Amino acid sequence: MASRERSTGDMNVTDSAAATQAVGQLEALAADLSARGLATTIVTGRSHPCVNVVNKSASQMHEDVYAAPAGAGSWWFWWSWADRIAPVGDMDAAALKIAYVLMPDGC
């Protein structure tokens, strides 16, 4: 079966490579969030890979953040309720929004 090429903003990938590229973006996001004091775990094996993010001081404050296509060739980070967070190329904006939601007193 032939792979289909598609443009994903900063990520030009084939279908077979999309998950690998998304995991790389999630790993970078996880590192940024860890530096902000949040616990992170990369989760694969789902339709879209995600990073599980947990407030270390209040474990009930947690969220799965996904990297997935957003249409028109762009890839975004997404909340679990399917709202966009930020484009994958804007790591700082994504990390800031996630930290604000999960650590409102820490931002």
LUMFI-591125 format. One record per atom (N, C-alpha, C): residue number from 1; atom name; x, y, z. Coordinates in steps of 0.02 Angstrom, whole numbers, plus 50000, padded with zeros to 5 digits. Example, Ala and Ser with C-alpha at 12.3 -4.5 7.8 and 13.67 -1.06 7.14 Angstrom:
// residues 2
pos: 1, site: N, x: 50660, y: 49716, z: 50390
pos: 1, site: CA, x: 50615, y: 49775, z: 50390
pos: 1, site: C, x: 50660, y: 49835, z: 50390
pos: 2, site: N, x: 50642, y: 49888, z: 50354
pos: 2, site: CA, x: 50684, y: 49947, z: 50357
pos: 2, site: C, x: 50645, y: 50002, z: 50394
This chain:
// residues 107
pos: 1, site: N, x: 50043, y: 49941, z: 50000
pos: 1, site: CA, x: 50000, y: 50000, z: 50000
pos: 1, site: C, x: 50045, y: 50062, z: 50000
pos: 2, site: N, x: 50033, y: 50107, z: 49955
pos: 2, site: CA, x: 50074, y: 50167, z: 49949
pos: 2, site: C, x: 50057, y: 50217, z: 50003
pos: 3, site: N, x: 50109, y: 50251, z: 50028
pos: 3, site: CA, x: 50098, y: 50305, z: 50076
pos: 3, site: C, x: 50074, y: 50367, z: 50039
pos: 4, site: N, x: 50034, y: 50405, z: 50071
pos: 4, site: CA, x: 50008, y: 50467, z: 50042
pos: 4, site: C, x: 50045, y: 50525, z: 50074
pos: 5, site: N, x: 50072, y: 50570, z: 50035
pos: 5, site: CA, x: 50108, y: 50628, z: 50061
pos: 5, site: C, x: 50057, y: 50682, z: 50078
pos: 6, site: N, x: 50068, y: 50717, z: 50133
pos: 6, site: CA, x: 50025, y: 50773, z: 50149
pos: 6, site: C, x: 50066, y: 50826, z: 50184
pos: 7, site: N, x: 50047, y: 50888, z: 50177
pos: 7, site: CA, x: 50082, y: 50943, z: 50209
pos: 7, site: C, x: 50049, y: 50957, z: 50275
pos: 8, site: N, x: 50090, y: 50967, z: 50326
pos: 8, site: CA, x: 50063, y: 50980, z: 50393
pos: 8, site: C, x: 50096, y: 51042, z: 50422
pos: 9, site: N, x: 50095, y: 51096, z: 50386
pos: 9, site: CA, x: 50126, y: 51157, z: 50409
pos: 9, site: C, x: 50201, y: 51147, z: 50411
pos: 10, site: N, x: 50231, y: 51149, z: 50471
pos: 10, site: CA, x: 50302, y: 51137, z: 50478
pos: 10, site: C, x: 50320, y: 51063, z: 50471
pos: 11, site: N, x: 50270, y: 51020, z: 50470
pos: 11, site: CA, x: 50282, y: 50948, z: 50467
pos: 11, site: C, x: 50259, y: 50921, z: 50400
pos: 12, site: N, x: 50306, y: 50908, z: 50354
pos: 12, site: CA, x: 50290, y: 50874, z: 50291
pos: 12, site: C, x: 50303, y: 50800, z: 50303
pos: 13, site: N, x: 50251, y: 50761, z: 50304
pos: 13, site: CA, x: 50257, y: 50691, z: 50323
pos: 13, site: C, x: 50217, y: 50647, z: 50276
pos: 14, site: N, x: 50235, y: 50584, z: 50275
pos: 14, site: CA, x: 50193, y: 50535, z: 50243
pos: 14, site: C, x: 50148, y: 50507, z: 50297
pos: 15, site: N, x: 50095, y: 50472, z: 50277
pos: 15, site: CA, x: 50049, y: 50444, z: 50326
pos: 15, site: C, x: 50086, y: 50400, z: 50376
pos: 16, site: N, x: 50134, y: 50360, z: 50352
pos: 16, site: CA, x: 50169, y: 50314, z: 50396
pos: 16, site: C, x: 50215, y: 50350, z: 50445
pos: 17, site: N, x: 50236, y: 50410, z: 50429
pos: 17, site: CA, x: 50282, y: 50448, z: 50472
pos: 17, site: C, x: 50247, y: 50498, z: 50517
pos: 18, site: N, x: 50182, y: 50509, z: 50507
pos: 18, site: CA, x: 50146, y: 50561, z: 50544
pos: 18, site: C, x: 50149, y: 50549, z: 50619
pos: 19, site: N, x: 50137, y: 50488, z: 50641
pos: 19, site: CA, x: 50137, y: 50474, z: 50713
pos: 19, site: C, x: 50206, y: 50485, z: 50743
pos: 20, site: N, x: 50259, y: 50466, z: 50707
pos: 20, site: CA, x: 50327, y: 50477, z: 50732
pos: 20, site: C, x: 50341, y: 50551, z: 50741
pos: 21, site: N, x: 50321, y: 50591, z: 50692
pos: 21, site: CA, x: 50332, y: 50663, z: 50697
pos: 21, site: C, x: 50290, y: 50693, z: 50754
pos: 22, site: N, x: 50229, y: 50670, z: 50762
pos: 22, site: CA, x: 50186, y: 50695, z: 50816
pos: 22, site: C, x: 50217, y: 50678, z: 50884
pos: 23, site: N, x: 50243, y: 50618, z: 50892
pos: 23, site: CA, x: 50275, y: 50599, z: 50955
pos: 23, site: C, x: 50335, y: 50644, z: 50969
pos: 24, site: N, x: 50373, y: 50661, z: 50918
pos: 24, site: CA, x: 50429, y: 50707, z: 50927
pos: 24, site: C, x: 50407, y: 50775, z: 50952
pos: 25, site: N, x: 50352, y: 50800, z: 50925
pos: 25, site: CA, x: 50325, y: 50865, z: 50947
pos: 25, site: C, x: 50299, y: 50860, z: 51019
pos: 26, site: N, x: 50267, y: 50803, z: 51035
pos: 26, site: CA, x: 50242, y: 50794, z: 51103
pos: 26, site: C, x: 50299, y: 50787, z: 51153
pos: 27, site: N, x: 50354, y: 50755, z: 51132
pos: 27, site: CA, x: 50412, y: 50750, z: 51177
pos: 27, site: C, x: 50441, y: 50818, z: 51193
pos: 28, site: N, x: 50444, y: 50862, z: 51142
pos: 28, site: CA, x: 50469, y: 50930, z: 51153
pos: 28, site: C, x: 50421, y: 50968, z: 51199
pos: 29, site: N, x: 50356, y: 50960, z: 51189
pos: 29, site: CA, x: 50307, y: 50992, z: 51232
pos: 29, site: C, x: 50313, y: 50965, z: 51303
pos: 30, site: N, x: 50321, y: 50900, z: 51311
pos: 30, site: CA, x: 50327, y: 50869, z: 51377
pos: 30, site: C, x: 50388, y: 50897, z: 51414
pos: 31, site: N, x: 50444, y: 50906, z: 51378
pos: 31, site: CA, x: 50504, y: 50934, z: 51409
pos: 31, site: C, x: 50491, y: 51005, z: 51434
pos: 32, site: N, x: 50456, y: 51045, z: 51394
pos: 32, site: CA, x: 50440, y: 51113, z: 51414
pos: 32, site: C, x: 50395, y: 51113, z: 51475
pos: 33, site: N, x: 50344, y: 51070, z: 51475
pos: 33, site: CA, x: 50297, y: 51067, z: 51531
pos: 33, site: C, x: 50331, y: 51041, z: 51594
pos: 34, site: N, x: 50377, y: 50993, z: 51587
pos: 34, site: CA, x: 50414, y: 50968, z: 51644
pos: 34, site: C, x: 50456, y: 51023, z: 51676
pos: 35, site: N, x: 50486, y: 51064, z: 51634
pos: 35, site: CA, x: 50526, y: 51121, z: 51659
pos: 35, site: C, x: 50482, y: 51171, z: 51696
pos: 36, site: N, x: 50418, y: 51172, z: 51683
pos: 36, site: CA, x: 50371, y: 51216, z: 51717
pos: 36, site: C, x: 50342, y: 51184, z: 51780
pos: 37, site: N, x: 50365, y: 51122, z: 51797
pos: 37, site: CA, x: 50344, y: 51090, z: 51858
pos: 37, site: C, x: 50287, y: 51040, z: 51853
pos: 38, site: N, x: 50268, y: 51022, z: 51792
pos: 38, site: CA, x: 50214, y: 50974, z: 51782
pos: 38, site: C, x: 50245, y: 50905, z: 51767
pos: 39, site: N, x: 50210, y: 50852, z: 51787
pos: 39, site: CA, x: 50231, y: 50784, z: 51771
pos: 39, site: C, x: 50202, y: 50766, z: 51702
pos: 40, site: N, x: 50242, y: 50733, z: 51660
pos: 40, site: CA, x: 50220, y: 50715, z: 51593
pos: 40, site: C, x: 50237, y: 50643, z: 51576
pos: 41, site: N, x: 50194, y: 50613, z: 51537
pos: 41, site: CA, x: 50205, y: 50545, z: 51511
pos: 41, site: C, x: 50180, y: 50543, z: 51439
pos: 42, site: N, x: 50222, y: 50521, z: 51393
pos: 42, site: CA, x: 50201, y: 50513, z: 51323
pos: 42, site: C, x: 50162, y: 50447, z: 51318
pos: 43, site: N, x: 50104, y: 50451, z: 51284
pos: 43, site: CA, x: 50061, y: 50393, z: 51275
pos: 43, site: C, x: 50052, y: 50381, z: 51200
pos: 44, site: N, x: 50072, y: 50321, z: 51177
pos: 44, site: CA, x: 50063, y: 50302, z: 51107
pos: 44, site: C, x: 50015, y: 50243, z: 51104
pos: 45, site: N, x: 50000, y: 50221, z: 51045
pos: 45, site: CA, x: 49956, y: 50163, z: 51037
pos: 45, site: C, x: 49882, y: 50182, z: 51032
pos: 46, site: N, x: 49868, y: 50246, z: 51028
pos: 46, site: CA, x: 49800, y: 50271, z: 51017
pos: 46, site: C, x: 49795, y: 50296, z: 50946
pos: 47, site: N, x: 49737, y: 50317, z: 50925
pos: 47, site: CA, x: 49730, y: 50344, z: 50857
pos: 47, site: C, x: 49775, y: 50404, z: 50847
pos: 48, site: N, x: 49785, y: 50444, z: 50899
pos: 48, site: CA, x: 49832, y: 50500, z: 50898
pos: 48, site: C, x: 49873, y: 50496, z: 50962
pos: 49, site: N, x: 49939, y: 50502, z: 50957
pos: 49, site: CA, x: 49980, y: 50502, z: 51018
pos: 49, site: C, x: 49964, y: 50563, z: 51060
pos: 50, site: N, x: 49979, y: 50558, z: 51125
pos: 50, site: CA, x: 49966, y: 50614, z: 51169
pos: 50, site: C, x: 50018, y: 50616, z: 51225
pos: 51, site: N, x: 50018, y: 50670, z: 51261
pos: 51, site: CA, x: 50057, y: 50676, z: 51322
pos: 51, site: C, x: 50008, y: 50686, z: 51379
pos: 52, site: N, x: 50014, y: 50644, z: 51430
pos: 52, site: CA, x: 49973, y: 50651, z: 51490
pos: 52, site: C, x: 50010, y: 50700, z: 51535
pos: 53, site: N, x: 49976, y: 50753, z: 51556
pos: 53, site: CA, x: 50007, y: 50806, z: 51596
pos: 53, site: C, x: 49970, y: 50809, z: 51662
pos: 54, site: N, x: 50009, y: 50810, z: 51717
pos: 54, site: CA, x: 49980, y: 50809, z: 51784
pos: 54, site: C, x: 50013, y: 50862, z: 51827
pos: 55, site: N, x: 49971, y: 50899, z: 51864
pos: 55, site: CA, x: 49996, y: 50946, z: 51914
pos: 55, site: C, x: 50020, y: 50904, z: 51973
pos: 56, site: N, x: 50085, y: 50909, z: 51989
pos: 56, site: CA, x: 50115, y: 50869, z: 52043
pos: 56, site: C, x: 50084, y: 50884, z: 52111
pos: 57, site: N, x: 50061, y: 50945, z: 52121
pos: 57, site: CA, x: 50033, y: 50966, z: 52185
pos: 57, site: C, x: 49959, y: 50951, z: 52193
pos: 58, site: N, x: 49926, y: 50939, z: 52137
pos: 58, site: CA, x: 49854, y: 50926, z: 52137
pos: 58, site: C, x: 49839, y: 50878, z: 52080
pos: 59, site: N, x: 49848, y: 50813, z: 52093
pos: 59, site: CA, x: 49844, y: 50763, z: 52040
pos: 59, site: C, x: 49776, y: 50759, z: 52006
pos: 60, site: N, x: 49724, y: 50787, z: 52037
pos: 60, site: CA, x: 49659, y: 50789, z: 52003
pos: 60, site: C, x: 49660, y: 50838, z: 51944
pos: 61, site: N, x: 49710, y: 50881, z: 51942
pos: 61, site: CA, x: 49719, y: 50927, z: 51886
pos: 61, site: C, x: 49765, y: 50893, z: 51835
pos: 62, site: N, x: 49734, y: 50860, z: 51786
pos: 62, site: CA, x: 49772, y: 50824, z: 51735
pos: 62, site: C, x: 49736, y: 50827, z: 51668
pos: 63, site: N, x: 49773, y: 50813, z: 51616
pos: 63, site: CA, x: 49744, y: 50819, z: 51548
pos: 63, site: C, x: 49787, y: 50779, z: 51499
pos: 64, site: N, x: 49754, y: 50750, z: 51449
pos: 64, site: CA, x: 49789, y: 50721, z: 51392
pos: 64, site: C, x: 49789, y: 50773, z: 51337
pos: 65, site: N, x: 49848, y: 50788, z: 51310
pos: 65, site: CA, x: 49856, y: 50836, z: 51256
pos: 65, site: C, x: 49880, y: 50798, z: 51195
pos: 66, site: N, x: 49845, y: 50807, z: 51140
pos: 66, site: CA, x: 49857, y: 50770, z: 51078
pos: 66, site: C, x: 49891, y: 50815, z: 51026
pos: 67, site: N, x: 49929, y: 50784, z: 50981
pos: 67, site: CA, x: 49954, y: 50817, z: 50921
pos: 67, site: C, x: 49919, y: 50784, z: 50862
pos: 68, site: N, x: 49884, y: 50824, z: 50823
pos: 68, site: CA, x: 49844, y: 50796, z: 50768
pos: 68, site: C, x: 49833, y: 50849, z: 50714
pos: 69, site: N, x: 49817, y: 50827, z: 50653
pos: 69, site: CA, x: 49802, y: 50874, z: 50600
pos: 69, site: C, x: 49742, y: 50918, z: 50617
pos: 70, site: N, x: 49744, y: 50979, z: 50591
pos: 70, site: CA, x: 49688, y: 51025, z: 50603
pos: 70, site: C, x: 49656, y: 51047, z: 50539
pos: 71, site: N, x: 49673, y: 51017, z: 50484
pos: 71, site: CA, x: 49645, y: 51038, z: 50420
pos: 71, site: C, x: 49689, y: 51089, z: 50387
pos: 72, site: N, x: 49680, y: 51099, z: 50323
pos: 72, site: CA, x: 49719, y: 51148, z: 50284
pos: 72, site: C, x: 49794, y: 51137, z: 50292
pos: 73, site: N, x: 49814, y: 51075, z: 50305
pos: 73, site: CA, x: 49885, y: 51058, z: 50308
pos: 73, site: C, x: 49921, y: 51076, z: 50372
pos: 74, site: N, x: 49887, y: 51098, z: 50423
pos: 74, site: CA, x: 49920, y: 51117, z: 50486
pos: 74, site: C, x: 49910, y: 51064, z: 50540
pos: 75, site: N, x: 49959, y: 51061, z: 50585
pos: 75, site: CA, x: 49954, y: 51017, z: 50643
pos: 75, site: C, x: 49951, y: 51060, z: 50705
pos: 76, site: N, x: 49910, y: 51039, z: 50753
pos: 76, site: CA, x: 49899, y: 51076, z: 50815
pos: 76, site: C, x: 49905, y: 51030, z: 50875
pos: 77, site: N, x: 49916, y: 51061, z: 50933
pos: 77, site: CA, x: 49905, y: 51026, z: 50996
pos: 77, site: C, x: 49832, y: 51036, z: 51014
pos: 78, site: N, x: 49801, y: 50983, z: 51040
pos: 78, site: CA, x: 49729, y: 50984, z: 51055
pos: 78, site: C, x: 49716, y: 50962, z: 51127
pos: 79, site: N, x: 49666, y: 50993, z: 51159
pos: 79, site: CA, x: 49639, y: 50968, z: 51222
pos: 79, site: C, x: 49601, y: 50904, z: 51209
pos: 80, site: N, x: 49588, y: 50865, z: 51260
pos: 80, site: CA, x: 49551, y: 50802, z: 51252
pos: 80, site: C, x: 49479, y: 50814, z: 51230
pos: 81, site: N, x: 49453, y: 50873, z: 51242
pos: 81, site: CA, x: 49384, y: 50888, z: 51222
pos: 81, site: C, x: 49381, y: 50918, z: 51151
pos: 82, site: N, x: 49436, y: 50911, z: 51113
pos: 82, site: CA, x: 49441, y: 50929, z: 51043
pos: 82, site: C, x: 49441, y: 51004, z: 51029
pos: 83, site: N, x: 49465, y: 51044, z: 51075
pos: 83, site: CA, x: 49479, y: 51115, z: 51062
pos: 83, site: C, x: 49553, y: 51122, z: 51048
pos: 84, site: N, x: 49569, y: 51166, z: 51001
pos: 84, site: CA, x: 49639, y: 51179, z: 50985
pos: 84, site: C, x: 49673, y: 51218, z: 51040
pos: 85, site: N, x: 49737, y: 51201, z: 51051
pos: 85, site: CA, x: 49778, y: 51238, z: 51100
pos: 85, site: C, x: 49823, y: 51287, z: 51063
pos: 86, site: N, x: 49866, y: 51261, z: 51019
pos: 86, site: CA, x: 49913, y: 51303, z: 50981
pos: 86, site: C, x: 49942, y: 51260, z: 50925
pos: 87, site: N, x: 49967, y: 51292, z: 50872
pos: 87, site: CA, x: 50001, y: 51254, z: 50820
pos: 87, site: C, x: 50063, y: 51219, z: 50848
pos: 88, site: N, x: 50081, y: 51162, z: 50820
pos: 88, site: CA, x: 50139, y: 51126, z: 50847
pos: 88, site: C, x: 50203, y: 51168, z: 50842
pos: 89, site: N, x: 50206, y: 51215, z: 50797
pos: 89, site: CA, x: 50265, y: 51258, z: 50792
pos: 89, site: C, x: 50269, y: 51311, z: 50846
pos: 90, site: N, x: 50218, y: 51321, z: 50885
pos: 90, site: CA, x: 50217, y: 51372, z: 50937
pos: 90, site: C, x: 50216, y: 51338, z: 51006
pos: 91, site: N, x: 50272, y: 51305, z: 51021
pos: 91, site: CA, x: 50279, y: 51266, z: 51082
pos: 91, site: C, x: 50268, y: 51308, z: 51145
pos: 92, site: N, x: 50296, y: 51369, z: 51146
pos: 92, site: CA, x: 50290, y: 51410, z: 51206
pos: 92, site: C, x: 50217, y: 51428, z: 51221
pos: 93, site: N, x: 50179, y: 51446, z: 51169
pos: 93, site: CA, x: 50108, y: 51463, z: 51179
pos: 93, site: C, x: 50070, y: 51402, z: 51205
pos: 94, site: N, x: 50084, y: 51344, z: 51176
pos: 94, site: CA, x: 50050, y: 51283, z: 51198
pos: 94, site: C, x: 50066, y: 51268, z: 51271
pos: 95, site: N, x: 50130, y: 51270, z: 51289
pos: 95, site: CA, x: 50149, y: 51255, z: 51358
pos: 95, site: C, x: 50120, y: 51305, z: 51407
pos: 96, site: N, x: 50120, y: 51368, z: 51389
pos: 96, site: CA, x: 50092, y: 51419, z: 51433
pos: 96, site: C, x: 50018, y: 51408, z: 51445
pos: 97, site: N, x: 49980, y: 51393, z: 51393
pos: 97, site: CA, x: 49908, y: 51381, z: 51401
pos: 97, site: C, x: 49894, y: 51320, z: 51443
pos: 98, site: N, x: 49932, y: 51266, z: 51431
pos: 98, site: CA, x: 49921, y: 51205, z: 51470
pos: 98, site: C, x: 49939, y: 51216, z: 51543
pos: 99, site: N, x: 49995, y: 51249, z: 51555
pos: 99, site: CA, x: 50015, y: 51263, z: 51625
pos: 99, site: C, x: 49964, y: 51308, z: 51659
pos: 100, site: N, x: 49936, y: 51356, z: 51623
pos: 100, site: CA, x: 49886, y: 51401, z: 51651
pos: 100, site: C, x: 49824, y: 51363, z: 51674
pos: 101, site: N, x: 49804, y: 51314, z: 51634
pos: 101, site: CA, x: 49744, y: 51275, z: 51651
pos: 101, site: C, x: 49758, y: 51227, z: 51709
pos: 102, site: N, x: 49816, y: 51195, z: 51708
pos: 102, site: CA, x: 49831, y: 51144, z: 51759
pos: 102, site: C, x: 49864, y: 51171, z: 51822
pos: 103, site: N, x: 49894, y: 51230, z: 51817
pos: 103, site: CA, x: 49927, y: 51261, z: 51875
pos: 103, site: C, x: 49908, y: 51334, z: 51879
pos: 104, site: N, x: 49845, y: 51350, z: 51889
pos: 104, site: CA, x: 49823, y: 51420, z: 51885
pos: 104, site: C, x: 49860, y: 51466, z: 51934
pos: 105, site: N, x: 49883, y: 51440, z: 51991
pos: 105, site: CA, x: 49919, y: 51482, z: 52038
pos: 105, site: C, x: 49993, y: 51485, z: 52023
pos: 106, site: N, x: 50017, y: 51442, z: 51978
pos: 106, site: CA, x: 50088, y: 51439, z: 51964
pos: 106, site: C, x: 50110, y: 51477, z: 51903
pos: 107, site: N, x: 50064, y: 51509, z: 51868
pos: 107, site: CA, x: 50083, y: 51545, z: 51806
pos: 107, site: C, x: 50096, y: 51618, z: 51819
